Amino acid sequence: MTSIIRSVFFAVIVQFLIIFPAAGVDETTGSPPPLPVAAGEHLTADLVNLIFLFDRAVSKPPRATTQNYLERISEPSSPVYRDYLEYRQHKIDKIELVKRLPHVAMLGDSLT
């Protein structure tokens, strides 16, 4: 019984290697991968992009402010002092005040 299972398992592996021969091919040879492998790679990349697109469309970007931003903008020399005065007069709320602060965008990965 175990010899039959081994034979079937061996046949499946051989058939897989015949269908997908690029599994062990060196990429430096310049030969293009077979069509099923290329299609699978593109399909996987498109699926990952779709997941990230949904994440970007639904989630709000994180916001960060310094702890002392109210102290810094309360000085008359601050460029957003007018917005601070509107906040103190209750014309705008704290969320609107934060939206009016200067924005800094930062990009990078785990190495930069």
C-alpha positions in Angstrom: 0.0 0.0 0.0 2.8 2.4 0.9 4.5 1.7 -2.4 1.4 2.7 -4.3 1.2 6.0 -2.3 4.9 6.7 -3.0 4.4 6.0 -6.7 1.4 8.3 -6.9 3.3 11.0 -5.0 6.3 10.7 -7.3 4.0 10.9 -10.4 2.4 14.0 -9.0 5.8 15.7 -8.4 7.0 14.7 -11.9 3.8 16.1 -13.5 4.1 19.3 -11.5 7.7 19.8 -12.7 6.7 19.1 -16.3 3.9 21.7 -16.1 5.8 24.3 -14.2 9.4 23.9 -15.3 10.4 27.4 -14.1 10.3 26.4 -10.5 14.1 25.5 -10.5 15.3 27.8 -13.4 17.9 30.4 -12.8 16.5 33.8 -13.6 19.8 35.1 -14.9 19.4 33.1 -18.1 16.9 35.5 -19.5 14.4 32.9 -20.6 10.8 34.0 -20.0 8.8 31.9 -17.6 6.1 29.6 -18.9 2.7 31.2 -19.5 1.0 29.6 -16.4 3.8 30.8 -14.1 3.7 34.3 -15.6 -0.1 34.5 -15.4 0.0 33.3 -11.8 2.6 35.9 -10.8 0.5 38.7 -12.5 -2.7 37.5 -10.9 -1.1 37.4 -7.5 0.3 40.9 -7.9 -3.0 42.2 -9.0 -4.7 40.6 -6.0 -2.3 42.2 -3.6 -2.7 45.6 -5.3 -6.5 45.2 -5.0 -6.2 44.5 -1.3 -4.0 47.6 -0.7 -6.3 49.7 -2.9 -9.2 48.7 -0.6 -7.1 49.5 2.5 -6.2 53.0 1.1 -9.7 53.8 0.0 -11.4 52.9 3.3 -8.9 53.8 6.0 -7.9 57.3 7.0 -4.2 58.2 7.1 -2.7 58.5 10.6 -2.3 61.9 12.0 0.3 63.0 14.5 0.8 66.3 16.3 3.4 67.4 18.8 2.2 67.6 22.4 2.9 71.3 22.7 1.4 72.5 19.4 -1.2 74.7 21.2 1.6 76.5 23.1 3.6 77.0 19.9 0.7 78.4 17.8 -0.5 80.6 20.7 2.5 82.9 20.2 1.7 85.9 18.0 4.7 85.3 15.9 3.3 81.9 14.8 2.1 81.7 11.1 -1.1 80.0 12.3 -1.9 82.4 15.1 -5.1 83.6 13.5 -6.4 80.0 13.5 -5.5 79.7 17.1 -7.5 82.9 17.9 -10.5 81.4 16.0 -10.1 78.2 18.1 -10.0 80.3 21.4 -13.2 82.2 20.3 -14.9 78.8 19.7 -15.4 79.5 16.0 -13.6 76.3 15.1 -13.1 73.1 17.0 -9.9 71.3 17.8 -10.2 68.9 14.8 -10.5 71.9 12.4 -7.5 73.6 14.1 -5.4 70.5 13.6 -6.5 70.3 9.9 -5.2 73.9 9.4 -1.8 73.1 10.9 1.1 72.7 8.4 1.3 69.2 7.1 4.5 67.1 6.5 4.5 64.0 4.4 7.0 61.3 5.2 7.8 58.3 3.0 10.2 55.5 3.6 10.7 51.8 4.4 12.2 50.0 7.4 15.7 50.9 6.3 15.3 54.7 5.8 
